Amino acid sequence: MEKICVAVRVRPSISQENPSATFWKVEDNRISLHKLHGSPISALSYAFDHVFDENCSNSEVYELLTKDIIHAAVDGFNGTAFAYGQTSSGKTFTMNGSSSDPGIIHRAVNDLFQKINTISDREFLIRVSYMEIYNEEINDLFAVENQKLQIHESLERGIFVAGLREEIVNTAEQVMKLLESGEVNRHFGETNMNVRSSRSHTIFRVVIESKGKDTGSSDDYSSSDAIRVSVLNLVDLAGSERIAKTGAGGVRLKEGKYINKSLMALGTVINKLSDGAKQRAHIPYRDSKLTRILQPALGGNAKTSIICTVAPEEIHTEETKGTLLFASRAKRVTNCAQVNEILTDAALLKRQKLEIEELRRKLQGSHAEVLEQEILKLRNDMLKYELEREKLEMELEEERRSHKERDQYFRDQLMMIENLSSLVSDGDGSSSQDSMESPIEECNDKGDGFKTPCFKAAPTAYVAKRSNYTQLPDFSPLPDSFSNVADEDTWFKINKGYITNLDSLQTTAARKVQSFPPEDVTPNVLNKNYKKELQNLKRQLELVTEEKNELQRKLAEHIQLNDKLKGEMSKLKKEALLAWEMPQRLSEFVASLKDIYEEVLSKMQSSTFEGKPSTAILLSGTSKMGSVLFSTLETHISNAIDGCRSLSGNNSLIQECNEALSERLEATITSLILSEAASTNDKQAKPPLCSCNSKVAALSRYHLSIIVLFLLMILGYLVSFFRILIF
Ligand SMILES: Nc1ncnc2c1ncn2[C@@H]1O[C@H](COP(=O)(O)OP(=O)(O)OP(=O)(O)O)[C@@H](O)[C@H]1O
């Protein structure tokens, strides 16, 4: 937005012979009414962008007021410069000038072509037209036959006069000639105020089209494809006039009425525009052809300058005041000028592409940024869960491996116990094939990567102690089992919510994260793609979450199962330790038995001196049996203590020893019975020699009973010992 540039120009006084009582004094950009030889009249001082006194030339006015507009027009801005003032105030002189001091139009045309010639990267097409509004009718000054032309408006051309001849010009000279020809067709008339009074408003219009010269760069649409079109209006208005002063009558009177009417319309538009935005609901541009044609220049898309000419004579003070009031209001009017470009199809296409890119950038910088952040967060979540899942899988695998190792250790321990069990079974002779079977069997060899041992009910009383394990316990995951799940906050602290290189972390082939939409999509499609990708990511996240939960559940199950197995292992270890300690204890016990046995044996040896044959037989048999028995026991106990696991290989030997001992015991007892029977027959045939014989017999029976009981006791201990070893 920029204000209309307004200047006031005071023409030289014409009537020098009638000195006035007041005069207009110009100081810098201010004009004030002063009493002759007196102080300024209060409230009659005006300031403008420029104030030119009577000594100023058209050159100065052009340089300060119009030149910038002309140059802006070359760059593509609409421009308007017009002169406003009462009749005979110097409007035509300012716009057209004289041969010695060319006016603004001439200077503008020259400057225009000079400026164009300095621009080498653009091609220009200049068209000029010249029209007048005479009695509210538009006439073509280049073609007198074009009368009463109509004003039209279109999107492409804006407000334009239909049928107006436009001449394409290449030089300033061409324009000058055309202007001269057009001046001939203007309506001038003589009034009391001006011998050559303009009776119409004239508008010299220059249309400047420019196009960048093709530099071969397809991307630079602005320099090669876009066409700038600007309209420059140089307007010389007819002057307001008082009929009483002009003495107009007839045609002049009629002309004066139209002139005043259109100028009033112009004043009204300026007043409305200067009132500000609140009261600019309706600007009556259509009230006159002048305001309609100048519409873009008045509050529209143009750079506008107004030169208000005033007559310094006291007789025209009121008209000058009116002009200055008009100028003051015009100064408050703002325009909004912008470069006017017409685009070819190619330029339009390129521009639309650029606009789409710009929109996409804006979209990505606003709403899309939120979506992208959400997608990024989802991606991070998904990757986090992936990492968590992989960690759980690794933990599960580790757990399986340790489980296998413990299982193997468990089996080894069981094997050792089985071997000890088989030794006892061989020892007491009551073992059966069923009792040799392991109480544990593998029952989970289907559908699992590793074998989980389970228990079945055992037939013996010892196994029955563990009958509470015959059914698998409920392995529902406990809350503590989830303690290994990655902590989300920790993860975010580590990653700060972002992963710099997402692609490098896409380790799971199944997780195909869709990339951002391709570049040639529109913003709507872009949004849809973002939402679609968002949904996909959410679905993938749900799948990963479910998978993670399943793995967590399995891990919890394995952990609980392992805890149970650890408990079992602990118990078994204790029992195995007990089993390992048992041979040592039994060894000690057998040693004490051996001492007792040797003591009994020595007592029996003392009995043999009495010549009792049964005692001798008993002593001999018992001594041999005792040596064999203790030798066998000591050998096996020593092997058990040394950790020999191949006891089962000696079962047949033990069996043979047992059988030999049994036979020898049976033979000894049979010998003793026969010896006792013979002794009894001798007693019946012969009376006893002395009372000491009966004592020896009583002693021999006593020794026999002790030895038999002693042997039975040893065998009983052996059975007990090996049964204990089994468990
Ligand atoms: N600045 C000036 N220096 C010298 N002479 C001037 C100046 N301004 C105006 N004049 C002379 O004053 C007379 C009236 O000027 P001009 O015709 O330009 O007035 P105007 O405002 O166009 O009048 P109208 O509205 O009736 O056409 C002319 O003879 C012109 O030469």
Ligand as a Chemical Component Dictionary entry (heavy atoms), coordinates in Angstrom:
data_LIG
# 
_chem_comp.id                   LIG 
_chem_comp.type                 NON-POLYMER 
_chem_comp.pdbx_formal_charge   0 
_chem_comp.three_letter_code    LIG 
# 
loop_
_chem_comp_atom.comp_id 
_chem_comp_atom.atom_id 
_chem_comp_atom.alt_atom_id 
_chem_comp_atom.type_symbol 
_chem_comp_atom.charge 
_chem_comp_atom.model_Cartn_x 
_chem_comp_atom.model_Cartn_y 
_chem_comp_atom.model_Cartn_z 
_chem_comp_atom.pdbx_ordinal 
LIG N1  N1  N 0 4.008  27.264 -15.404 1  
LIG C1  C1  C 0 3.739  28.048 -16.405 2  
LIG N2  N2  N 0 4.682  28.832 -16.938 3  
LIG C2  C2  C 0 4.407  29.643 -17.958 4  
LIG N3  N3  N 0 3.208  29.738 -18.449 5  
LIG C3  C3  C 0 2.213  28.969 -17.951 6  
LIG C4  C4  C 0 2.421  28.115 -16.915 7  
LIG N4  N4  N 0 1.280  27.473 -16.603 8  
LIG C5  C5  C 0 0.374  27.956 -17.440 9  
LIG N5  N5  N 0 0.920  28.860 -18.255 10 
LIG C6  C6  C 0 0.214  29.569 -19.295 11 
LIG O1  O1  O 0 -1.072 29.851 -18.802 12 
LIG C7  C7  C 0 -1.999 29.712 -19.796 13 
LIG C8  C8  C 0 -3.066 28.735 -19.358 14 
LIG O2  O2  O 0 -2.486 27.551 -19.193 15 
LIG P1  P1  P 0 -3.153 26.119 -19.568 16 
LIG O3  O3  O 0 -3.839 26.269 -20.825 17 
LIG O4  O4  O 0 -2.152 25.159 -19.482 18 
LIG O5  O5  O 0 -4.237 26.078 -18.511 19 
LIG P2  P2  P 0 -5.208 24.863 -18.285 20 
LIG O6  O6  O 0 -5.258 24.613 -16.890 21 
LIG O7  O7  O 0 -4.892 23.818 -19.188 22 
LIG O8  O8  O 0 -6.580 25.523 -18.748 23 
LIG P3  P3  P 0 -7.815 24.670 -19.233 24 
LIG O9  O9  O 0 -8.336 23.943 -18.155 25 
LIG O10 O10 O 0 -8.778 25.789 -19.596 26 
LIG O11 O11 O 0 -7.401 23.952 -20.364 27 
LIG C9  C9  C 0 -1.274 29.268 -20.982 28 
LIG O12 O12 O 0 -1.077 30.305 -21.844 29 
LIG C10 C10 C 0 0.015  28.737 -20.453 30 
LIG O13 O13 O 0 1.023  28.978 -21.381 31 
# 
loop_
_chem_comp_bond.comp_id 
_chem_comp_bond.atom_id_1 
_chem_comp_bond.atom_id_2 
_chem_comp_bond.value_order 
_chem_comp_bond.pdbx_ordinal 
LIG N1  C1  SING 1  
LIG C1  N2  SING 2  
LIG C1  C4  DOUB 3  
LIG N2  C2  DOUB 4  
LIG C2  N3  SING 5  
LIG N3  C3  DOUB 6  
LIG C3  C4  SING 7  
LIG C3  N5  SING 8  
LIG C4  N4  SING 9  
LIG N4  C5  DOUB 10 
LIG C5  N5  SING 11 
LIG N5  C6  SING 12 
LIG C6  O1  SING 13 
LIG C6  C10 SING 14 
LIG O1  C7  SING 15 
LIG C7  C8  SING 16 
LIG C7  C9  SING 17 
LIG C8  O2  SING 18 
LIG O2  P1  SING 19 
LIG P1  O3  DOUB 20 
LIG P1  O4  SING 21 
LIG P1  O5  SING 22 
LIG O5  P2  SING 23 
LIG P2  O6  DOUB 24 
LIG P2  O7  SING 25 
LIG P2  O8  SING 26 
LIG O8  P3  SING 27 
LIG P3  O9  DOUB 28 
LIG P3  O10 SING 29 
LIG P3  O11 SING 30 
LIG C9  O12 SING 31 
LIG C9  C10 SING 32 
LIG C10 O13 SING 33 
# 
